[in-house]
Amino acid sequence: MRHSVVLSLAFLSVLPCHAAVTSVTGAHGITATIDEQSGRYEVQAKEPNWVFAGTLGAAASDVSVQDGQDRLGAFRELQFRWRDRVALRGSIRTYLERPVLLFAITCTEPDSDAAVIRFPRFTEFPKYLHGFSYVNRDFAPSSFALEENATPWLLYDDQAHATVLSPAANYMIASMHGDGKTEIASGLNEGVAALPAGFTHLTLMALGVGVNATWDSWGSALTGLQGVQRPGNDADIGLRYLGYWTDHGGEYYYDYDRRLGYAGTLEALVQRYRAEGIPIRYLQLDSWWYYKTLTDPDGTTGKPKNERLPLEEWNRYGGLLKYQAHPSLFPEGLAAFQQRVGLPLIAHNRWIDPASPYHQRYRISGFAALDPDWWREIIGYLSSAQVVTYEQDWLNVIYERSPELAASLKAGDAFSDGMAVAAQEKGLSMQYSMALPRQFLQGTRYGNLTTIRVSGDHFGREKWDTFLYTSRLASALGIWPWCDVFMSRQTDNLLLATLSAGMVGIGDRIGAEDKKNLLHAVRTDGVIVKPDTPLVPLDAMYTAGSRRPMIAAAHTDHGALRTGYVFSYGRAFEVVNVAFTPAQVGVPRDVYVYDARKRTARRLAASDAFTFVLASNETAYFVVAPVARAGIALLGDEGKFVPDGRKRIAALSDEPERLTATVMFAPLEQSVRLFGYATQRPAVTAQTGSTGEVAFDKRTGRFEVSVSPGPEQLHEGPAGDPVRQAIVSLRSK
């Protein structure tokens, strides 16, 4: 599970350079230069037309140009040494097919001063750029300032030209430095231990047009350097299916029906949902089920979590004592409970308390287990009870209360590698919660880290901004964002969770569940019908200010046909006009914009503005459907939030005379009503399955048709879910 960033896999040639100024050029005309005599280095881009420059502090030596290939593709690289001051060598790598640069600095001798590792260190750059980054606290909330921690830094102008810089290695001890006005630098934490000979630190820089496009270029390169396959949005049970959560904000967080007990309450809930046809497919068990102390992270003695319940070791706020199910809750053990409910489990964990006996058996630094055998013990216990995902919560506290993680070259990796390796050995995926920005970056090392919390407990409107901006970070890194628990009747929260392309989990009290609402998000087998990409703010939201309405978008791609999903909400007290174009939400062609609340649609060109009115407490939701070559815009299943998500519309084939759709059905689904828009009534025929009569409204152009599947059972996705399908063609008459 340990993945080192490979600087080069194959070197093609090394060219010594004798000119005073040496340069290399990569994709989009991005050029890196170094002046051997002065030690000045420079990065220049054509689009945007920006220059970033710094100096080594003295002359450079041994300057050369090297061509090669690494995990990101072919590159041209400047190599050099610091001539006078310190035993360092450096490089600036440009890529022939990616608008990114990779900076490297290596100690050629041991060094006790980690401050020497600060490269690049730009002191000349455009001074009019805006700054954006992530705060060094739980859930990595966004900041329209440049925070000094292991966060990516986004700098951008009013036209959405952008660059993103971040550490590209040593995430647990890395830090960005400067203020974005006089200095932009990448280096290490203060207090990092002495550096051995051969220590290398890397920094990645992406440049581009469009804030979101540049985020994606940066994230694709950073994850590519790790050589780890990032998970799809159906990679594990939590991502594929609707689930039930007992997290803070859920009704059964440290609470249960006194007549039934904790296990009995959850068993009763599962039985009721099955009887009602509410297809939850897993249970999440939060911190209530295992042994804990009463001690807060700061050492203060706290209170029981719920003073109305038995004052036992499970009913406490503090750190972990023993990672086993408390017998008062599960008298027969966790595995027996799992067998009774018949659902896989997601299991939560906290920090290890200083009073835990684990300290006598394993290497634990502060609150963090560094011993791989500890991880194997607890993950092995979970695996025996059909736990499918391990949720590590309180990551910020673990880092802050374990100083070795921030100063040692190995401790941080030992903590997170041990977790990931043990989980992978037993086939568990992982979820991070309360992560710092550096832990988002660290997560790119692990293919079994599938989800990460991006907002605080008990999801609600006051958390939406944080959820969306931090989803941008998670999405760029290939980790699926999770918003936390909410109630099934909370339509906007349910919609946002679905549009996150991540998990959808509810926490209702028995009897309060809203089946009709839930089936807007999932099929009758519990499979989530979701976009391909998470919902993130539009480029314009980085310059709009916090009082303008939020506009965020996600999309699904069916070949050349992309459908956008746009969610907007007011953030001030006045009624305002709001607008976006199809191109701004990623659909650069003629479209129909469908207002899901008003059930109306308008046809627009890619550059036409769609305008609507939004009050401060209102929300709006639109589906932006492309017009196919046959002149038809198929939106998909009229009963779903994401009507053409891949778990409903598996494929669209766009031909000049017809549009062909592959429609997927859960085993118990007998029909789906498709809808869309056209200038005339389309002819709909079935290649597989059957269709009903087409209804067409001449005034609006809306058409609807019921589609039923064929009899053949197929298997879908990594879980092999049983499905049936229909294949239908739509033609303009």
Buried (B, 14 or more C-beta within 10 A) or exposed (E): BEBEBEBBEEEEEEEEBEEEBBBBBBBBEBBBBBBBEBBBBBBBBEEBEBBBBBBBEEBBBEBBBBBBBBBBBBBBBBBBBBBEEBBBBBBBBBBBEBBBBBBBBBBBEEBEEBEBBBBBBBBBBBEEBBBBBBBBBBBBBBBBBBBBBBBBBBBBBEEBBBBBBBBBBBBBBBBBBBEBEEBBBBBBBEEBBEBEEEBBBBBBBBBBBBBBBBBBBBBBBBBBBBBBEBBBBBBBBBBBBBBBBBBBBBBBBBBBBEEBBBBBBBBBBBEEBEEEEBBBBBBBBBBBBBBBBBBBBEEEEBEBBBEEBEEEBBBBBBBBBBBBBBEBBBEEBBBEBBEBBEBBBBBBBBBBBBBBEBEEEBBBBBBBBBBBEBBBBBBEBBBEBBBBBBBBBBBBBBBBBBBBBBBBBBBBBBBBBBBBBBBBBBEBBBBBBBBBBBBBBBBBBBBBBBBBBBBBBBBBBEBBBBBBBBBBBBBBBBBBBBBBBBBBBBBBBBBBBBBBBBBBBBBBBBEEBBEEBBBBBBBBBBBBBBBBBBBBBBBBBBBBEEEBBBBBBBBBBBEEBBBBBBBBBBBEEEEBEBEBBBBBBBBBBBBBBBBBEEEEBBBBEBEBEBEBEBBBEBBBBBBBBBBBBBBBBBBBBBBBBBBBBBBBBBBBBBEEEBBBBBBBBBEEBEBBBBBBBBEEBBEBEBEBBBBBEBEBEEEEBBBBBBBBBBEEEBEBBEBEBEBBBBBBBBBBE
